[in-house]
Amino acid sequence: MTLTTLIGSIAAAASTISFAPQAWKVIKSRKTADISTGMYMLTVGAFCLWAIYGILLGQWPLIVTNTICLCFSGFILLMKLLPRHKRDEIADTLDPASGKHQAPPAER
């Protein structure tokens, strides 16, 4: 493996997993007020275009990494845009334990 390939692989892995902590935080806290809608709209659009670019070039590293990033950033944007009760339903489905100690919706 060349140094160039190694650096590219590390960069791709870091980019791909960089959205996981934010997505998990949204699931656990159910809070999205401090997340920038505009930034995530641009990010989702950019990852979509990068994935299409990868498809057009037939470059699997671009396709795979950008599609995974698109899924994570799209999930965060979706959670930002959804009404609170829908966000809670999704969070409860993905992490049932996170909703156990929460107040009923009328009290939040």
N, C-alpha and C positions, 0 to 999 in steps of 0.2 A: 504494500500500500504506500502510495506516495504521500508526501507531506501535504500536498494540495488536496488529495482525496480525504486524508485524515481531518484536516481543518474543515473542509466542506461537510463531512459527516458529523463532526461535533457541532457545527453551526446549525445544521438541519435538525439534529436531535434537540438542541437547546431551544430553537424556534418552535419546534413541535410541542414540547412539553411546557413551554412558558405560559400557556393559557390555562393549564390544569389547576394550578393553585387558585387562580381567580374564580374559575368555574366551581371548584369545591367550596370556596368561601361563600359564594352566592347560594349554593345549596344549603350549607350549614347555617348561615346567618339570615338568609332570605332577604337580605338588604341589597338594593341596587341604586339607591339614591345618589351615591357618589361616583357612579360609573357614567362616563361621558357617552351619551347616545351617538353623537356625531362621530366621535373617534371610532366607536365600534362599527358604525355603518360603513365608514371608510375602510376599516380593517377587513370587514367581511367582504366588501367589494374587491379589495386588493387581493385577498386570498383566492377569491373566485376567479379573478382574471389570471393570477399566477397558475392556478390549476388548469385553466383552459389553455394557457400558453404552453404548459408542460404537455398537455394532450396533443396540441398541434405539432409540437416538436418530437413527440414520442419519448419524452424524458421522464422515466418512472420516478426518479428522486424528486423532481419538481411536482409531479402529480400526487405522489403519496404524502409528502410533507405538507404541501399546501392544502390538500383535501382534509387532512387531520386538523390543521390549524383553522381551516374554514369551519369545521364541525364545532370545535371548541369555542371560537369567537362567535359563531352563529348562535350557539347555545346561550352564551352570556348576553348577547344582544336580545335574543328572544326573551330571556328572563327579565331583562330590563324593560321590555315593551309590554309584557303581559300584565294584566291586573293582578293585584296581590293574591287573590284567592286561587287563581290558576298557577301562579308561581309556587304557592304553598303546596298545591296538589302535586306538581312535578317534583318539588323537593322531598315531599313525603314518599313519593314513589321511589326516588333514587336513594334516599337515606331515611328510612322510617324512624330511626332513633332521633333524628334532629328535631322532629316535631313533638316529641313526648312531653317536653317541659314548657311548651309555649302556651301563652294565654289563648283563649278562644278568639277567633277573628274579630269579634266586636270589641275586644279589649286591646287590640294592638294598634 
